[in-house]
């Protein structure tokens, strides 16, 4: 193994990664996928032992191996489109070998099948290798054995951070122009993931799309090569092997060249397409979650746009420690106004150049749809001149599937703008609170919006954006007011015990933010106040806790993902000592 511009593989040394378990699942194959009984490796060698990779398939024409693939259920094999699009490949010429250990000699566990259907992705581009994915339907099902089993597939929202160790397998060349020696045993190599930003810097900005992923050593020497195309790149999590990539390409300079990672089709981008083709006995999809932080986000090179984590939460016009009522222009450049028929109905926050975060109760209104909703950014006042304003219609409204309109649990919604916005000093994304963020009682936070300034009191002309600083009220204390069935772990609260300052009607969907290490991080989405009125004594306001929803957000925003930072409160949380008899 080692690979040229369309195939691949080389050698191996390693340590397997241990990551947290998955969440997203898909149907019957989950009971069997990704659990080879003969694969318990932590460190691997060059030659793969029999049964280590029981999903590995060899694609052949006229008896000769030319590409690889993976078994994903008892009748379907996943491979690369460039393998299927070769001249001479058709249902009448193609055979698939499973349970194969070597290309020559005896293979007692072998099962052979012809192919009844070849489905190349309709948007496959042979010049760029974008959408390099293909499905093969076997002429008849195979029986699972200890040597023939399906792999699990990476579900939508899976994350493969830079440095994640993964395995690639195949019967490809062991070097540029160097064939695999007799008897041509299946080879394995462990490779670290190379982030897409770094990979674009290696190949040229724009070459590596969101539908791709990369792996390899900067020093070269190990990698995929000619003959490995269509094969798997897999990672182990929670005892299961999950296929994250399909071998697609590497440098035209040769196999395993320094600073030229190998390229793979990113499987998690194609769950919907695969399931649209395989309508029964669907493959097992599992969400692969990398731990820690992604070092690729800090990579930069000429021509590469800054990543959202590099730019989020850094408004040039906001240096405040204590603020007044009216927000100065540009202070909160992520603030959005959701409007219907030109009238403001809710707030929201820009989280990348294409998506706005808001509350589900704003999106679930009977008068809100993609044909009626407009999002305004760079807005200072609801009336009069707004020289920095940019407006967009909305192409997609995604309400959290578990939103409860009665309790306002999971009160979160994503809006996809009809077209991306350009970042300016007045329009910039906010950072989002990552899982594990802590907001202790008394932490001072900022809420912003164009809502009423009191119960039944509208915002006076010209309707300037307002800001208010509020202390966090711990969930135990907030439950004393509203009850633990209302104040779940998905929520957070703020407010003064004396009342007088708070959010009000019209602020819903807007942000609650905190500053840490020079960045503004959104911890909450404005959700509710007391039904008795706004800013009442001992009635805190409620927010959706953003840190609970990173996985959900990332499952929907698969490219140019928001910037997440862990907000950490200092000291001791006084809320832990609160006791009461909740209502």
Secondary structure, DSSP 8 states (H G I E B T S, - for coil): ----TT--------------------SGGGGTTT--TT---SS--SB--TTTTTTEEEEEETTEEEEEEEE-SSSEEEE-HHHHTSTT-STTTEEEEES-SBSSS--TT-EEEEEEEEEE-TT-BTTTTBT--EEEEESS-----SS----EEE-TT----TT-EEEEEES--SBTTB---TT-B-EEEEEEEE-HHHHHHHH-TTSS-TTEEEE--TT-S----TT-TT-EEEEEETTEEEEEEEEEE--TT-TT-TT--EEEEEGGGGHHHHHHH--SS---EE-----S--GGGG---TT----HHHHTT--TT---SS--SB--TTTTTTEEEEEETTEEEEEEEE-SSSEEEE-HHHHTSTT--TTTEEEEES--BSSS--TT-EEEEEEEEEE-TT--TTT-TT--EEEEESS-----SS----EEE-TT----TT-EEEEEES--SBTTB---TT-B-EEEEEEEE-HHHHHHHH-TTTS-TTEEEE--TT-S----TT-TT-EEEEEETTEEEEEEEEEE--TT-SS-TT--EEEEEGGGGHHHHHHH--SS---EE-----S--GGGG------
